[in-house]
Amino acid sequence: MPKPHSQMLSLSFKPPFNFRQLTGFLKFRAIPGVEFAGDDIYSRSIEIDGKAGVFTVTCNRARSAVTVEARFPDPNTLPVIAEAVKNIFDLDAPVKTIDGHLKKDRFMGSMVSQNPGIRVPGSFNGFELCIRAIIGQQISVKGATTIIGRIAANYGKKLNRPNDFSLKYLFPTPEKLAAADFESIGLTRVRIATIQLLSTAVLENRINFNPSSDPAVLKDALVRIKGIGEWTAQYVLMRTVKYPDAFPCSDLGLLKAASPDETPIAEKRLKEMSIPWKPWRAYAAMHLWSSL
């Protein structure tokens, strides 16, 4: 087995950058054994061209950059890892433009002023993110994290790479999940069927999570899968192809956050409220979730 090379990389960003908000979001959604997120750090297992490794990201606020340590057997993959980190941490977002636009709205303005520089977290693996979204339908974040951790442990490859964050697995491939029985995982038959349908669609190239994919085409392909509705599709668009106006308006957390007393407002009302937030509603969603 090739010994992993340790390489350091610095990726710049334009302030403001609320790094802790982003790692906090990832912390509660990190897949056990695959990802680790703390207040000021993020690490995960990765597989590129059949080779496995780990990268770890921290923030150097004084230099307006994130520092990436990549432990990977092929040093030539560093540009691929750099692009993945840029996506996950939304480093290229025009945050001043976004914050300036959202501040014009009376309701959203105070949230942005109190919490500038919020980004939309991306994903290293679009398939993995979509599986997580399917599992998270109508259950708690904690419950979804437990179940997807079981999936990683039961069907993912062993990482077998030394690391500081108890990363043990690579997330399972579409091939593996298309054929999995999911016994003792804790999923309903409906969720299992949806995961298998999605896995098959990815294998058949009917769904492509490439960051350059057309959001409208991807959304149409997703909602054709039985068990994937508008909420899941919008959430996936936010975090895979980074569609800045994706907005899962039926989300209970958003409906609560938009309310003066956390009693969920009507979805129709939230849609009306969100019109001035276009074309940055994905960022508005992050502000709303953070306010809870």
N, C-alpha and C positions, 0 to 999 in steps of 0.2 A: 504493500500500500504506500503510495507516494507520501512523503512527509509534507504537511501543509506549510506553505510559506506565510510568514506574518508580514503584512505590508500596511503602512499607514498612509492615509489620504486625508486631505483637508478640502472640504467643499464649502464655498462661501454662500452667504445668503444676505438679502437686504433686510435690515431691521425695519420695524419691530418683528421679533420672532418669539412667540410664547411657546418655547420648547417644552416646558413642564406641563402645559395644558395638553400638548400632543402626546407626550409619554404617559400622562395620566389617563388619557383615553385608551391608549394601547394597553396599559397595565391591567385594566379590568377585562380585556378581551384577548390577552396573550394566550396562545395555545400551550398548555402545559407540556414541557418536554421539547417543544419546537421553538417557542419564543420566550423571552424574558424582558420585562419592562419595569424599571424603577422610576423614581422621580426625575432623574437626570441621566438615564442610560437606557439603551435598547439593544438587545442582542437576539440573534435568531440563527437557526440552521438553514443551510441553502444547498441546493443541488443544481449544478450547471453542467450540461453536456456529460451527464453520468458521473460527475465528480462531486464530492460532498465537502462542506466546510462550514464556517461560521463567520459572521461579521458582527461587530459591536460599534455602536454609535454613541458619542457624547457630544456635548455642546461647549464650544469655546466662545462665550459671549464677548469677551474682550476683542476677539479678532473677527467677530461676526461670521463664524464658520462652525460647521460640525466636523468632528474628527472621526474618521472611520478606521477601525483596525480590522483587516480582513485576514483570516487564517484559511488559506485555500491552497490546494496542491498545484494549481496552475496559475502562476502570476499574471498570465495574459488575460485572465477574466476580470481584472481590476476595473476596466471601463464599464463592464456589464454591472458589476456590483455598485459602482458609482451612480449609474443611471437608476438602479433600484433604490438606492438611498435617497436620491433626489425626489423620486416618486413618493416614497413612504413619508418623507418629511416635507413634501410640498415646497422644496427650497426655491423654486423659480416663480412662486406665486407673486403677483404684483400687489402686495399687501396694502401699500399706501393707497392705491387706486380702489381696492376692495373696501378697505375701512372707510375711505372718504365717501364712497357711494352709500354704504350702509348707514353712515352717520346722518345722512340727510333725512332718514326716516325717524319720526319721533319715538316710536317704540324701540327700534333697534339701536338708535343712536347712543343711548345711555349704556347699553351692554358693550358696545364697541369701545366707547371711551374708557370704561372700566377694565377692559380686557383686550387691548390692541394686539395685533399680530397673530391672531388665531389662524391656523392652517387646517386644511382638510387632510387627514392621514390617508396615505395610499396603501398599497399592498405589494409585497414581493411576488406573490403567486395569486393571480386572479381566480383560478379554480378553487384554491384553498379559501379565499375570501368569500366566494359565492357559497361554498359548502357551509361556512360559518354563518352566513346570513340565513340560509335555509333552516339550519338548526335553531337559530335565534328567533324564529317566528313564534310569537305569542308565548315565549317563556322568558325568564329573567336572564340577564347577562351572565350571572354566576352559574345558572343551570346550563346555559349553552356552552360556557367554558368547560364545565365538567364533562359534558358529553363529547365535545370535539377533542378533548384531551384523551378520552378513551379510544376514539377513532384513530388518533395518531399513534397511540401505544399499541393498538391491536393490528393495524394495517400499514403503518409506516415502516420504512427501513430503519434499522439501527444506525445512529450517526457514527459511533466509534471514533469520535474526535475529542481530544481533551479540551475542556472549556471551563469557564468559571461560573456558569449559570445553570448547571444541571440540564443542559440541552442534550437530549438522548435520541431524538427521532427526526427523520425527514418526513414532511407531510406526504401522505399516500397519493399515488398517481391516479388519474382517471381510470386507467386499466384496472387497478386494484379495487377501487370503490365500485366500479361497474359490476364486479363479480362478487362483492362482499355480501355476507349474510347478515351482518350487524347484530349477531346474537349477543345478548346481555349488554348491549350498548346503552339502552334506555330510550331508543327512538320508536316512534309510532310507525305503523306500516305505511301511512301516508308519507311521512318524512323519508323513510327508506326508499320508497318508490321514486320520490322526487330526486333524491341524490343519485340514484341509479340512472334515471332518465337524463339528468344533467351530465353525468359522467359519459354516457353513451353519445350525447350530442357533441361533447368536446372531442371525443375520439373520432367522430365522423366529420369534424370540422364544421359543424353547423353552428357552433358557438366558439368565438375567438376572443380571449381576454387581452389581446395585445393592446398596450396603451394607446396606440394610434387608431384603434378601431372606431368606426363611426358610432356615436352614442345611440342614435336612432335605430341603426341596424342591430346593435347589440341588445337594446331594450326589446325590440320586436322578437328577436330569437329567444330571449330569456322568458318572456311571458307566454311563449308557445309551449313551454315546459309545464306540464300539469303540476300544480303546487307552488309555482312562482308567480306572485302577483305584483301589483304596482309597487308596494312597499319594498319588497326584496329587490326588484329591478332598479329602483331609484337609488337604494343604498349601494348596490353593486356599481352603478354608474359613478357615484360619488368617489368610490375608493379604488376602482380599477382603471377606468379611462379618464378619471379626474374631470368629469363633466361638471363645470362650475355652477350650473344652474339645476343640478339634480336636487330633488327635494321630496323626501318621503313623507308627505303631508299627513298621512294617516297614523304616523308614529305617535304612540301614547305620550312619550316624553316631550315631543314637540308641542303636542296639544296642551299639555300641562304647563310647559314653560311659557307659552303664549298667553296664559290666563293670568288675571290679576291675583287669583287666590289658589292657583294650582289645581283648580277643578277643571278637567279637560274641556276646552272649547270645542265647538263643532268643526269638523274638517273643512266644511265650506267656508267658515269664518277665517280659518288659518290660510286657506288659499287666497282669500281676498286680501288679508294682511300682507301676504308675501309678494304681491304684485310689484310694489316699489322696490323690493329687494333684488329683482331680476337685474342682470343675469348672474348674480352671485349668491343664489339661494342655498347652495351647498355650504357656503361659509356662514350664512345666517343660521343654518341648522346647527352648525358647530357651536355658535354663540348661544343658541337656545339650550342645547344639551349641557353646555358648560355652566349655564346659569342655574341648573338644578343641583 
